[in-house]
């Protein structure tokens, strides 16, 4: 669990507060408000500055120190647990028609696009599962795991619990299971080994091999099926490598949009019911401030257009053009395939943001999106709120 040290506060957080005086004036303008005492204004400004500095300082600390973390072994990351880790579910999705024989727990951030992908897949299959909301600040809910990203899916299997990770690998592994239920998840995960490589910047990276492939253990697909699966894989990969990178620079485009986005996150994620008030405030105000600044870096890193909305629109147009060429409601035909579910899941993560409304108004994505939403809703189980505070 990260806590800011004194040197970190001195070197990172305090300078970031100074650098963000202009941002504070823009983000939290007191214009048109009732007059307040100088002392009270000073207190409010100081509190806001601390939140901004802590948010940005935490991110900087993570970036700097992530390089110092010891490398995890394959066994540590693809964990098999003899007993279930301690957790408190915040929601349960219950489908009386579920015949999967799976007992699943999803550890997630509610509006993370990768978590939304996994939820969309589980719902499209009519699977019952539990949801644990992971707080973005302390991440206590996944303290048990050596793998510190979300989503994490924990599946009850013979003799214990199998950890699944990486949204695309989770979907592929589960789809492989559904196509051949004679296979065990403990065996299926071996088709998706972890690999390490060095990227163009010389940074050590970890990825999962074959994560876009659904394995065929019993039957071999014919030529037509192979072509369809190839197209499906390519669009799933496109969603991860292109579409998802247009989101953050758009939903955090301005200070106002960043704050509105995080307030929507707070509402739809049930943060107030799940986390302490101080933590909600830090996630909303500190997170909005930090992500507004980070979004500028992401825009440059992913070579988005000056008006980032156009990059988002172009991505949506590319997807809809592919669907229209099929002459059907979905890329998969009359029913969605894994590419449909993936793209829908990614876009659903920004449904409550201004960027999504602009996307609907300026592209033809709306009809397909609504068809997908209705299709998945017709298969999804009932959602029961538990809201157990960590």
C-alpha positions in Angstrom: 0.0 0.0 0.0 1.5 3.3 -1.0 1.7 6.2 1.5 3.6 9.4 0.6 6.9 9.6 2.4 8.3 12.9 3.7 10.9 13.1 0.8 8.2 12.4 -1.6 6.0 15.1 -0.2 8.9 17.5 -0.4 10.1 16.6 -3.9 6.9 15.6 -5.7 3.7 16.7 -4.0 4.6 20.2 -2.8 6.1 21.2 -6.2 3.0 19.8 -7.9 0.8 22.0 -5.7 2.8 25.1 -6.7 2.7 24.1 -10.4 -1.1 23.7 -10.2 -2.1 27.0 -8.8 -3.3 28.1 -12.2 -5.2 24.8 -12.5 -6.8 25.3 -9.1 -8.1 28.7 -10.1 -9.6 27.3 -13.3 -11.0 24.1 -11.8 -12.5 25.5 -8.6 -13.3 29.1 -9.5 -15.2 30.9 -6.7 -16.8 33.4 -9.2 -20.6 33.8 -8.8 -20.5 32.3 -5.3 -21.5 34.0 -2.1 -18.6 35.9 -0.4 -16.6 34.0 2.1 -14.0 35.0 4.7 -10.4 35.1 3.6 -9.5 32.4 6.2 -12.2 30.1 4.9 -11.1 30.6 1.3 -7.5 29.9 2.3 -8.5 26.7 4.0 -10.5 25.5 1.0 -7.7 26.4 -1.4 -5.2 24.6 0.7 -7.4 21.5 0.9 -7.8 21.4 -2.9 -4.1 21.9 -3.4 -3.3 18.9 -1.2 -5.8 16.7 -3.1 -4.4 17.7 -6.4 -0.8 17.3 -5.2 -1.5 14.0 -3.6 -3.2 12.6 -6.7 -0.5 13.7 -9.1 2.2 12.8 -6.6 0.8 9.4 -6.2 0.8 8.8 -9.9 4.4 10.1 -10.3 5.5 7.9 -7.4 3.9 4.9 -9.1 5.6 5.6 -12.4 9.0 6.1 -10.8 8.9 3.2 -8.4 7.2 0.7 -10.7 10.6 0.2 -12.4 12.1 -0.7 -9.0 9.6 -3.5 -8.2 11.0 -7.0 -8.3 9.9 -9.1 -11.2 7.1 -11.6 -10.4 7.4 -15.2 -11.3 4.9 -16.8 -13.5 3.5 -18.8 -10.6 3.1 -15.7 -8.5 1.1 -14.0 -11.2 -1.0 -16.9 -12.4 -1.9 -17.8 -8.9 -3.7 -21.0 -7.8 -5.1 -20.6 -4.3 -6.0 -23.4 -2.0 -8.5 -21.2 -0.2 -10.5 -18.1 -1.2 -8.9 -14.8 -0.2 -10.8 -12.6 2.1 -13.2 -10.3 0.2 -16.5 -8.5 0.6 -18.7 -8.5 -2.5 -20.4 -5.1 -3.3 -22.7 -6.6 -5.9 -24.0 -10.0 -6.9 -25.3 -10.8 -10.4 -27.7 -13.7 -10.2 -29.2 -15.5 -13.2 -31.4 -18.5 -12.4 -30.9 -19.8 -15.9 -27.1 -20.0 -15.5 -25.9 -23.5 -16.4 -22.2 -22.7 -16.6 -21.3 -24.4 -13.2 -18.9 -21.5 -12.6 -18.5 -19.6 -9.4 -16.8 -16.4 -10.2 -15.7 -13.2 -8.4 -14.7 -10.2 -10.4 -12.4 -7.6 -8.8 -12.8 -4.4 -10.7 -12.9 -0.6 -11.1 -16.5 0.0 -12.1 -15.8 2.3 -15.1 -12.4 0.8 -16.2 -12.9 -0.1 -19.9 -11.1 -3.4 -19.4 -13.4 -4.3 -16.5 -16.4 -3.3 -18.5 -15.3 -5.7 -21.3 -15.3 -8.6 -18.9 -18.6 -7.7 -17.3 -20.2 -7.3 -20.8 -18.9 -10.8 -21.7 -20.2 -12.4 -18.5 -23.6 -10.7 -18.9 -23.8 -11.8 -22.5 -23.3 -15.4 -21.4 -25.9 -15.0 -18.6 -23.4 -16.0 -15.9 -23.9 -15.4 -12.2 -21.0 -13.8 -10.5 -19.9 -11.6 -7.6 -18.4 -8.1 -7.9 -15.8 -6.5 -5.6 -15.2 -2.8 -6.2 -11.5 -2.1 -5.7 -10.7 1.3 -4.4 -8.2 3.1 -6.7 -6.3 4.6 -3.8 -5.4 1.8 -1.4 -6.4 -1.3 -3.5 -6.9 -3.3 -0.3 -9.4 -5.6 -2.0 -6.6 -7.1 -4.2 -3.9 -7.1 -1.5 -3.9 -10.9 -1.6 -2.8 -10.9 -5.3 0.7 -10.4 -6.7 -0.9 -9.1 -9.8 -2.0 -5.6 -9.0 -4.0 -4.6 -12.1 -7.8 -5.0 -12.7 -9.7 -6.9 -13.8 -8.9 -10.0 -11.8 -11.4 -12.9 -12.1 -11.3 -15.6 -9.4 -12.9 -18.9 -10.4 -13.7 -21.7 -8.0 -12.2 -25.0 -9.3 -11.5 -28.4 -8.0 -9.2 -28.1 -5.0 -9.2 -24.3 -4.8 -9.4 -21.1 -6.8 -7.9 -20.2 -10.1 -6.9 -16.6 -10.7 -7.5 -15.2 -14.3 -6.1 -11.8 -15.4 -6.0 -9.5 -18.4 -9.4 -8.8 -19.8 -8.8 -10.2 -23.3 -7.2 -13.4 -21.8 -10.1 -13.8 -19.4 -12.6 -13.6 -22.2 -10.7 -16.0 -24.4 -10.2 -18.5 -21.6 -13.8 -18.5 -20.6 -15.0 -18.8 -24.2 -12.6 -21.8 -24.6 -14.2 -23.3 -21.6 -17.8 -22.8 -22.9 -16.9 -24.4 -26.2 -15.5 -27.5 -24.4 -16.7 -27.9 -20.9 -14.7 -31.1 -20.5 -11.6 -28.9 -20.1 -10.7 -27.4 -16.7 -9.9 -23.8 -16.3 -6.6 -24.8 -14.5 -5.6 -26.5 -17.8 -7.0 -23.8 -20.1 -4.9 -21.0 -18.5 -1.8 -22.9 -19.7 -2.7 -21.9 -23.3 -2.2 -18.3 -22.2 1.3 -18.1 -20.8 2.9 -14.9 -19.6 5.7 -13.5 -21.7 8.2 -10.7 -21.0 9.8 -8.4 -23.6 11.5 -5.0 -24.0 9.5 -2.3 -25.8 10.9 0.4 -28.1 11.7 2.6 -25.1 13.8 -0.1 -23.5 11.2 -0.7 -20.8 10.5 -4.3 -19.6 6.9 -5.3 -20.4 4.7 -8.2 -19.5 2.0 -9.6 -21.7 -0.1 -12.7 -22.2 0.6 -14.9 -25.2 -2.4 -16.0 -27.3 -4.8 -13.8 -25.4 -7.0 -13.1 -28.5 -7.2 -16.7 -29.4 -10.1 -19.1 -28.5 -8.7 -22.6 -28.4 -10.4 -25.6 -30.1 -9.8 -28.7 -28.2 -12.4 -30.9 -29.8 -13.2 -29.7 -33.4 -11.2 -27.9 -36.0 -13.0 -24.9 -37.6 -13.5 -24.9 -41.4 -12.1 -22.2 -43.7 -15.1 -19.8 -43.2 -14.9 -20.1 -39.5 -11.2 -19.5 -39.5 -11.7 -16.3 -41.5 -14.4 -15.1 -39.1 -12.3 -15.8 -36.1 -9.3 -14.0 -37.6 -11.5 -10.9 -38.2 -12.9 -11.2 -34.7 -9.4 -11.3 -33.2 -8.2 -8.3 -35.3 -11.1 -6.2 -34.0 -10.6 -7.3 -30.4 -7.0 -6.3 -30.7 -8.0 -3.0 -32.3 -10.2 -2.2 -29.4 -7.3 -2.6 -27.0 -4.6 -0.9 -29.1 -6.6 1.9 -30.8 -10.1 2.5 -29.4 -9.3 2.4 -25.7 -6.5 5.0 -26.1 -9.0 7.6 -27.4 -11.1 7.5 -24.3 -9.0 9.2 -21.5 -7.9 12.2 -23.6 -11.6 12.8 -24.4 -13.3 12.3 -21.1 -10.6 14.3 -19.3 -10.2 16.9 -22.1 -10.9 19.9 -19.9 -10.9 20.4 -16.1 -14.7 20.6 -16.1 -15.1 17.4 -18.1 -12.5 15.6 -15.9 -14.4 16.6 -12.7 -17.8 15.7 -14.2 -16.4 12.3 -15.3 -15.1 11.5 -11.9 -18.4 12.5 -10.3 -20.2 10.1 -12.7 -17.7 7.4 -11.7 -18.5 8.1 -8.0 -22.3 7.8 -8.7 -22.3 4.8 -11.0 -19.7 3.0 -9.0 -21.5 3.4 -5.7 -18.3 4.9 -4.1 -20.1 6.7 -1.3 -21.7 3.4 -0.2 -18.5 1.4 -0.6 -15.7 3.6 0.6 -15.0 6.2 3.3 -15.8 9.8 2.6 -12.2 11.0 2.6 -11.3 8.4 0.1 -14.2 9.3 -2.2 -13.1 12.9 -2.1 -9.5 12.0 -2.9 -10.5 9.8 -5.8 -12.9 12.4 -7.2 -10.9 15.6 -6.9 -7.4 14.3 -6.8 -8.2 11.8 -9.6 -9.8 14.4 -11.8 -6.9 16.8 -11.3 -4.3 14.1 -12.0 -6.1 12.6 -15.0 -6.6 16.0 -16.6 -2.9 16.5 -16.7 -2.1 12.9 -17.6 -4.6 13.0 -20.5 -2.4 15.6 -22.2 0.5 13.1 -22.2 -1.7 10.3 -23.5 -2.9 12.5 -26.3 0.7 13.0 -27.4 1.8 9.4 -26.8 -1.0 7.9 -28.9 -0.7 10.6 -31.7 -4.3 11.8 -31.4 -5.5 14.8 -33.3 -5.4 18.3 -31.9 -9.1 18.0 -31.4 -9.2 14.6 -29.7 -12.9 14.3 -30.4 -12.1 13.6 -34.0 -9.8 10.7 -33.1 -12.7 9.2 -31.1 -15.2 9.8 -34.0 -12.8 8.3 -36.5 -12.4 5.1 -34.4 -16.2 4.8 -34.1 -16.6 5.3 -37.9 -14.0 2.6 -38.6 -15.9 0.1 -36.5 -19.4 1.0 -37.8 -18.1 0.8 -41.4 -17.0 -2.8 -40.7 -20.4 -3.7 -39.2 -22.2 -2.2 -42.2 -20.2 -4.2 -44.6 -21.6 -7.3 -42.9 -25.1 -6.2 -43.7 -26.3 -7.3 -40.3 -27.0 -5.8 -36.8 -23.6 -7.0 -35.5 -20.2 -7.8 -36.7 -21.0 -11.4 -35.7 -24.3 -11.4 -37.7 -27.6 -11.7 -36.0 -25.9 -12.2 -32.6 -22.8 -10.4 -31.3 -19.4 -12.0 -31.5 -16.5 -11.4 -29.1 -15.5 -8.3 -31.1 -19.0 -6.8 -30.7 -18.9 -7.5 -26.9 -15.4 -6.1 -26.6 -16.1 -2.8 -28.4 -19.4 -2.4 -26.6 -17.7 -3.0 -23.2 -15.0 -0.4 -23.9 -17.5 2.3 -25.0 -19.9 1.5 -22.1 -17.2 2.7 -19.7 -17.8 6.3 -20.9 -21.6 6.2 -21.3 -22.2 8.9 -18.7 -19.6 11.3 -20.0 -20.1 14.3 -22.3 -17.7 12.7 -24.8 -20.1 9.8 -25.3 -23.0 12.1 -26.0 -20.9 13.9 -28.5 -19.9 10.6 -30.0 -23.6 9.6 -30.5 -24.4 13.0 -32.0 -21.5 13.0 -34.5 -21.3 9.3 -35.7 -23.6 6.4 -36.5 -22.6 4.4 -33.4 -25.8 5.0 -31.6 -28.0 2.4 -33.3 -25.5 -0.4 -33.0 -24.7 0.5 -29.4 -28.4 0.4 -28.4 -28.8 -2.9 -30.1 -25.9 -4.3 -28.1 -27.1 -2.9 -24.9 -30.6 -4.4 -25.3 -29.1 -7.8 -26.4 -26.8 -8.1 -23.4 -29.5 -6.8 -21.0 -31.9 -9.6 -22.2 -29.3 -12.2 -21.0 -28.0 -10.5 -17.9 -29.0 -11.7 -14.4 -30.5 -9.6 -11.6 -28.1 -7.3 -9.9 -28.2 -7.3 -6.1 -26.5 -4.5 -4.2 -24.5 -5.5 -1.1 -22.5 -2.4 -0.6 -20.2 -3.7 2.1 -17.7 -1.0 3.0 -14.1 -2.2 3.1 
